[in-house]
């Protein structure tokens, strides 16, 4: 049944690692010695391909897609969750029609650099027998110890033409494995956990959206540099970034 409001449904399609992680010693993976096969000089990325479907009867606009990774084990920097570096923005998605391709758009979320390595390390470093075979119901997955992988949560903020605001969410898990045929790590979404991948929508206020992004601002610095900054240090970083932008603006104006 279609909604009279815009309703964004999030559908993950595929997940992949780049560049390929190749290694000849499978025993190191079995012993969770993932640090020995990750090249510190390389910048790894994990890409998540997602389709956004507007299944409502009204257009959605001012769409921001943000994402978090919830680790199975608390990381050394004192956080059990980190966001992607920057949210994605889409200006407009038309309402649902018989030709539903017009009411959907495909995007790619990137978990790169420090964050991508932490996702890979968390998967191998926290493996256990609790999640295999995979549990079927979400109420069996309350504890992160039982998760088959780090959990990725996608949040989509959007508004209608009356400037009312909404938020859709989707959670997912994935599996990383050693592929002996091509001798590299493979990764895929766990599609048999339909009851673990939830879709929900709620009405929210503009203030709650601002609070969300304000709260994530400092975490984004953490996910980029791989360390926890004190508040004063974070303010200095933000000020330096603003001054750099203004200097570039002065140079352009002089030209």
C-alpha positions as CSV (number, residue, x, y, z in Angstrom):
1,X,0.0,0.0,0.0
2,X,1.4,3.3,-1.1
3,X,1.9,6.2,1.4
4,X,0.4,9.6,0.8
5,X,3.8,11.1,1.9
6,X,7.2,10.5,0.4
7,X,8.6,7.2,1.6
8,X,12.2,6.3,0.9
9,X,12.9,2.5,0.9
10,X,16.6,1.7,1.1
11,X,17.7,-1.4,-0.8
12,X,21.4,-2.5,-0.5
13,X,22.5,-4.2,-3.7
14,X,26.2,-5.2,-3.4
15,X,29.3,-4.6,-1.4
16,X,32.9,-4.8,-2.5
17,X,36.5,-4.1,-1.4
18,X,39.0,-2.1,-3.4
19,X,41.9,-2.7,-4.1
20,X,41.8,-6.5,-4.0
21,X,43.4,-8.0,-0.9
22,X,45.5,-10.9,-2.1
23,X,47.6,-13.3,0.0
24,X,49.0,-16.8,-0.3
25,X,48.9,-17.8,3.4
26,X,45.3,-18.7,4.3
27,X,46.3,-19.8,7.8
28,X,46.9,-16.2,8.8
29,X,43.2,-15.5,8.1
30,X,42.2,-18.5,10.0
31,X,44.2,-17.3,13.0
32,X,42.7,-13.8,12.6
33,X,46.1,-12.3,11.8
34,X,44.6,-9.8,9.4
35,X,47.1,-7.1,10.2
36,X,49.8,-9.0,8.4
37,X,48.0,-9.0,5.0
38,X,46.8,-5.4,5.1
39,X,49.2,-3.0,3.4
40,X,49.6,0.1,5.5
41,X,50.7,2.0,2.4
42,X,47.5,1.3,0.6
43,X,44.2,3.2,1.0
44,X,41.5,0.5,1.1
45,X,37.8,1.3,0.4
46,X,34.6,-0.7,1.0
47,X,31.9,0.3,-1.4
48,X,28.2,-0.3,-0.7
49,X,25.8,0.0,-3.7
50,X,22.4,1.1,-2.6
51,X,19.1,1.8,-4.4
52,X,16.7,4.4,-3.0
53,X,13.1,3.9,-3.9
54,X,10.4,6.5,-3.3
55,X,7.3,4.2,-2.7
56,X,5.1,7.1,-1.7
57,X,2.7,9.2,-3.6
58,X,4.6,12.5,-3.1
59,X,8.1,13.5,-4.2
60,X,11.0,13.5,-1.8
61,X,13.5,16.4,-1.8
62,X,16.6,17.6,0.1
63,X,17.7,14.0,0.6
64,X,20.8,13.2,2.8
65,X,22.1,9.6,3.1
66,X,24.3,9.0,6.1
67,X,25.7,5.7,7.3
68,X,27.3,4.2,10.5
69,X,29.4,1.1,11.2
70,X,28.8,-0.5,14.6
71,X,31.8,-2.6,15.5
72,X,31.5,-6.0,17.3
73,X,34.4,-5.0,19.5
74,X,35.1,-1.5,20.9
75,X,37.9,0.0,18.9
76,X,41.2,1.3,20.3
77,X,40.1,4.9,19.8
78,X,37.3,4.4,22.3
79,X,34.4,4.3,19.9
80,X,32.1,1.4,19.0
81,X,30.6,3.3,16.0
82,X,32.0,5.5,13.2
83,X,30.2,7.2,10.3
84,X,31.3,7.5,6.7
85,X,33.4,10.5,5.9
86,X,30.7,12.5,4.2
87,X,26.9,12.0,3.7
88,X,25.5,11.8,0.2
89,X,23.1,14.4,-1.1
90,X,20.3,14.0,-3.7
91,X,18.0,16.9,-4.5
92,X,14.9,15.2,-5.7
93,X,13.2,11.8,-6.2
94,X,9.8,11.7,-8.0
95,X,6.8,9.8,-6.5
96,X,6.0,6.2,-7.3
97,X,4.7,5.5,-10.8
98,X,3.9,2.4,-12.8
99,X,7.4,2.9,-14.3
100,X,9.1,2.6,-10.9
101,X,12.6,3.3,-12.4
102,X,11.7,7.0,-12.4
103,X,11.1,6.9,-8.7
104,X,14.5,5.3,-7.8
105,X,18.1,6.3,-7.8
106,X,21.3,4.4,-7.3
107,X,24.2,5.6,-5.2
108,X,27.4,4.3,-3.8
109,X,28.5,4.8,-0.1
110,X,32.2,4.7,0.5
111,X,33.9,3.5,3.7
112,X,37.5,4.3,2.9
113,X,40.9,4.8,4.5
114,X,41.1,4.1,8.2
115,X,37.5,3.1,8.5
116,X,37.7,0.4,5.8
117,X,40.7,-1.2,7.5
118,X,38.8,-1.1,10.9
119,X,35.8,-2.8,9.3
120,X,38.0,-5.6,7.9
121,X,40.0,-6.0,11.2
122,X,36.8,-6.1,13.2
123,X,35.3,-8.8,11.1
124,X,38.3,-11.2,11.4
125,X,39.2,-10.1,15.0
126,X,35.8,-10.8,16.4
127,X,34.8,-14.0,14.6
128,X,33.2,-16.7,16.7
129,X,30.9,-19.7,16.4
130,X,27.8,-17.9,17.8
131,X,26.7,-16.5,14.4
132,X,27.1,-19.6,12.4
133,X,24.8,-20.9,11.1
134,X,23.3,-17.5,10.8
135,X,20.6,-16.6,13.3
136,X,17.2,-16.0,11.8
137,X,15.5,-13.4,14.0
138,X,16.4,-9.9,15.1
139,X,15.6,-10.6,18.7
140,X,18.4,-13.3,18.6
141,X,20.9,-10.6,17.6
142,X,20.6,-8.2,20.6
143,X,24.2,-8.7,21.6
144,X,26.9,-7.7,19.2
145,X,28.7,-10.9,20.2
146,X,26.1,-12.8,18.1
147,X,26.4,-10.6,15.0
148,X,27.9,-12.3,12.0
149,X,29.8,-9.1,11.1
150,X,30.1,-5.4,12.0
151,X,26.6,-3.9,11.5
152,X,26.0,-1.1,9.0
153,X,23.1,1.2,9.5
154,X,22.0,3.5,6.7
155,X,19.9,6.6,7.5
156,X,18.1,8.6,4.9
157,X,16.8,12.1,5.8
158,X,14.4,13.9,3.5
159,X,11.4,16.2,3.3
160,X,8.2,16.8,1.3
161,X,7.1,19.9,-0.6
162,X,5.4,21.1,2.6
163,X,8.8,21.0,4.3
164,X,7.9,18.2,6.7
165,X,10.9,15.9,7.5
166,X,11.3,12.2,7.6
167,X,13.9,9.6,8.3
168,X,14.2,6.0,6.8
169,X,16.6,3.4,8.2
170,X,18.1,0.1,7.1
171,X,20.5,-2.2,8.8
172,X,22.6,-4.9,7.2
173,X,25.3,-7.5,7.7
174,X,27.9,-8.9,5.4
175,X,30.5,-11.7,5.1
176,X,34.2,-11.6,4.2
177,X,35.7,-14.9,3.0
178,X,38.8,-16.3,1.4
179,X,38.2,-17.2,-2.3
180,X,40.7,-20.0,-3.2
181,X,40.0,-19.8,-6.9
182,X,41.1,-16.2,-7.3
183,X,43.3,-16.2,-4.2
184,X,41.9,-13.0,-2.7
185,X,39.3,-11.8,-0.1
186,X,35.7,-11.6,-1.3
187,X,32.8,-9.9,0.3
188,X,29.1,-10.1,-0.1
189,X,25.8,-9.1,1.7
190,X,24.0,-11.6,3.8
191,X,20.7,-11.7,2.0
192,X,19.2,-14.6,3.9
193,X,18.8,-12.4,7.0
194,X,15.7,-10.7,5.8
195,X,14.3,-10.3,9.4
196,X,17.6,-8.6,10.4
197,X,17.4,-6.1,7.7
198,X,14.8,-3.8,8.9
199,X,13.0,-0.9,7.1
200,X,11.4,1.9,9.1
201,X,10.3,5.4,8.7
202,X,9.5,8.2,11.2
203,X,8.5,11.8,11.2
204,X,11.3,14.0,12.6
205,X,12.0,17.7,13.1
206,X,14.6,19.9,11.4
207,X,16.2,20.4,14.8
208,X,16.7,16.6,15.2
209,X,18.4,16.5,11.8
210,X,20.8,19.3,12.8
211,X,21.6,17.6,16.0
212,X,22.4,14.4,14.2
213,X,24.9,16.0,11.8
214,X,26.4,18.2,14.6
215,X,27.0,15.0,16.7
216,X,28.6,13.2,13.8
217,X,31.0,16.1,12.9
218,X,33.6,15.2,15.5
219,X,33.2,11.5,14.7
220,X,34.0,12.2,11.0
221,X,37.4,13.6,12.0
222,X,38.0,10.4,14.1
223,X,37.1,8.2,11.1
224,X,39.5,10.1,8.9
225,X,42.5,10.4,11.1
226,X,42.0,7.2,13.1
227,X,42.3,8.9,16.5
228,X,40.1,10.6,19.1
229,X,40.6,14.4,19.3
230,X,40.0,16.5,22.3
231,X,37.3,19.2,21.8
232,X,39.9,22.1,21.7
233,X,41.9,20.2,19.1
234,X,38.8,19.6,17.0
235,X,37.9,23.3,17.1
236,X,41.4,24.2,15.9
237,X,41.1,21.7,13.0
238,X,37.8,23.2,12.0
239,X,39.1,26.7,12.2
240,X,42.2,25.9,10.1
241,X,40.0,24.3,7.5
242,X,37.8,27.5,7.4
243,X,40.8,29.8,7.1
244,X,42.2,27.7,4.3
245,X,38.9,28.1,2.4
246,X,38.9,31.8,2.9
247,X,42.5,32.1,1.7
248,X,41.6,30.3,-1.5
249,X,38.6,32.6,-1.9
250,X,40.9,35.7,-1.6
251,X,43.3,34.3,-4.2
252,X,40.4,33.7,-6.6
253,X,39.1,37.2,-6.1
254,X,42.5,38.7,-6.8
255,X,42.5,37.0,-10.1
